[in-house]
Amino acid sequence: VQLQASGGGSVQAGGSRRLSCVASGIIFSLSAMGWYRQAPGKQRELVAVISSIGSTNYADSVKGRFTISRDNAKNAVYLQMNSLKPEDTSVYFCNAGRDSLWTPGNYWGQGTLVTVSS
């Protein structure tokens, strides 16, 4: 299983960024796909998850600012991040392998760093 995340980079507060993750080696259409993040010195936390049927779960801190979507034809999941804040600075990880909105699957991508400057 491979999860290839991309789209990280530096952005000013208030700006936008779109993360992408392409999966291989799994039956994509049967798996929830999630984005988690981990800031230095902090635990990894759920950002957003989308189930196989399109239900979603968001962390309270990103509701109304971030949108998760998936394209089963491309085995891809996206995270559109708007109104970014410095506290969104983290390494963002793609996750797959379980059809759950609350429990991460067994597979993780390599992470992509998003840095938001004030």
C-alpha positions in Angstrom: 0.0 0.0 0.0 1.2 3.4 -0.9 -0.2 6.8 0.0 1.5 9.6 -1.8 0.6 13.0 -0.3 1.5 16.4 -1.9 0.5 20.0 -1.8 2.3 21.2 1.3 4.2 24.4 1.5 4.3 27.8 3.0 1.4 30.2 3.0 0.4 33.3 4.8 -2.4 33.4 7.4 -5.7 33.8 5.7 -4.5 32.0 2.6 -5.5 28.7 1.1 -3.8 25.4 0.3 -5.0 22.2 -1.3 -3.5 18.8 -0.3 -3.8 15.7 -2.4 -3.2 12.1 -1.7 -3.1 9.3 -4.2 -3.5 5.7 -3.0 -2.4 2.5 -4.5 -2.6 -1.1 -3.3 -6.0 -0.8 -1.6 -9.6 -1.1 -2.8 -10.0 2.6 -2.6 -13.7 2.7 -3.0 -14.2 0.6 0.2 -11.9 2.6 2.4 -12.5 5.8 4.4 -9.8 8.3 3.6 -8.5 10.7 6.2 -6.2 13.6 6.9 -4.4 13.8 10.2 -1.8 16.3 11.4 1.0 16.4 13.9 2.6 19.6 15.1 6.0 19.5 16.8 5.7 18.2 20.4 2.1 17.3 19.9 0.1 14.2 19.3 -1.2 13.3 15.9 -4.8 14.5 15.5 -7.7 13.9 13.2 -8.3 16.8 10.7 -10.9 15.4 8.4 -12.2 12.0 7.2 -14.5 10.9 4.4 -16.1 7.5 4.4 -16.5 5.2 1.4 -20.0 6.6 0.9 -19.0 10.2 1.3 -19.9 10.9 4.9 -17.5 13.3 6.6 -16.1 14.1 10.0 -14.1 17.2 10.8 -12.1 18.4 13.8 -13.9 21.3 15.4 -10.9 23.5 14.8 -11.2 23.2 11.0 -15.0 23.1 10.6 -16.1 25.7 8.1 -12.5 26.3 6.8 -11.4 22.9 5.5 -13.2 20.6 3.0 -12.3 17.0 2.4 -13.3 15.3 -0.9 -12.5 12.2 -2.8 -12.3 11.0 -6.4 -12.7 7.2 -6.6 -11.9 7.2 -10.3 -8.4 8.7 -9.5 -7.9 6.9 -6.1 -7.4 10.4 -4.7 -8.5 12.3 -1.6 -8.2 16.1 -1.3 -8.1 18.6 1.6 -9.0 22.1 0.6 -7.8 24.4 3.4 -9.0 28.0 3.5 -8.6 30.8 6.0 -5.4 29.2 7.2 -4.1 30.1 10.7 -0.6 29.8 12.2 -2.0 27.1 14.4 -2.7 25.0 11.3 1.1 24.6 10.9 1.8 20.9 11.0 2.8 17.9 9.0 -0.3 16.5 7.4 -0.7 12.8 6.9 -3.0 10.9 4.6 -4.6 7.8 6.1 -6.5 4.8 4.7 -7.4 1.2 5.4 -10.5 1.3 7.6 -14.0 2.4 6.7 -14.5 4.5 9.9 -15.0 8.2 10.5 -13.3 8.0 13.9 -10.6 5.3 13.9 -7.7 5.6 11.6 -6.8 2.8 9.3 -3.4 1.0 9.2 -1.9 2.8 6.4 -0.1 6.2 6.5 1.4 8.4 3.9 4.8 10.1 4.3 3.4 13.4 5.4 3.5 16.8 3.8 4.4 20.0 5.8 2.2 23.0 5.8 3.6 26.2 7.3 1.3 29.1 8.0 3.0 32.4 8.8 1.3 35.3 10.5 
